[in-house]
């Protein structure tokens, strides 16, 4: 879910893959793995930076940070927040 939402935010914000990967200091392959839900590490700082450059609403950023932190409760409400912000 995290990767798909980050990809959606990137695409709707018009930010290029090049800009996104440079912003968080990763390679093209790492960003691709992240956005496709494959196993890769991402820190809360990286998620914050992506949300900043994608101009994500605070509510969406909070949800994505919770997902990075391993908080899996209230998943249904997360989907609602993300859909409302999209």
JOLIN-V966379 format. One line per field, one symbol per residue. burial: + if it has 24 or more other ideal C-beta (glycine too) atoms within 12 Angstrom, else -. A space follows every 10 residues. Layout:
# JOLIN-V966379
burial=???
This chain:
# JOLIN-V966379
burial=-++-+++-++ --+-+-+--+ +-++-+---- +--++----- -+---+++++ +-++-+---+ ++++++++-- -------+-- ++--+-
